[in-house]
């Protein structure tokens, strides 16, 4: 058994400052109402070796951080706080190949959300409690002498479980309670395989892989969806020795299938999330040369 633990104590000060010069910002900080928050962020974990190739682990941590932005009344927001626990299995089924299966839950309080009590469509408020929990499976390493893979799959259930933001269109309850979080796909995965034609780190190497997700919600009110997508990527590289130094030339190909999709949406600091979905780049090819000294 291998236990470990540590923690830190934070003391943060927030104030509504919008001046471009350092001198004016300092003067405004002294004259404006400020908010001071303190928090303890512990972290602890343990690993137990069940077999030489199988371990069980668990961890718990708390987080604490300053919120950006100000309320409609011009006040600094309270700090954002979070808690996370994770348990799982780690295995090495083959030499050079490792796998991890994890179960986790993350809760956050004080997350900024839309403020429906304000006529300003960009106004925000510190909302209630958000929870994300799910399963992650990761496999990485060599499956054959020249073939290596990186694969992962994630299932996530992310929603608001307590909410202080009231929607005027829903005066009998919270506007966000039990809604799904933004940019959080229920299923997401990636598999990437490489083949090494060379020896001792030299020669030709190629790789290809697929990244895919299911749909995501585009706003916290859950009024519209961004569709799921799948993207094909690849690369080829060649490494040789030049005067005793490794030189690698690499060509990267992203979105080979030229999939048309949105990578996410900004629904907080923009007036309408529907007009702030972020389109992903089309097929892109980039090259690079790396020299190791």
Secondary structure by P-SEA (a helix, b strand, c coil): ccccccbbbbbbbbbbcccccaaaaaaaaaacbbbbbbbbbbbbbccccccccbbbbcccbbbbbbbccccccccccccccbbbbbbbccccccccbbbbbbbbbbbbccccccccccccccccccccbbbbbbbbbbbbcccccccccccbbbbbbcccccccccccccccccccccccccccccccbbbbbbbbccccccccccccbbbbbccccccccccbbbbbbbbbbcccbbbbbcccbbbbbbbbbcccccccccccccccccccccccccccccbbbbbbccccc
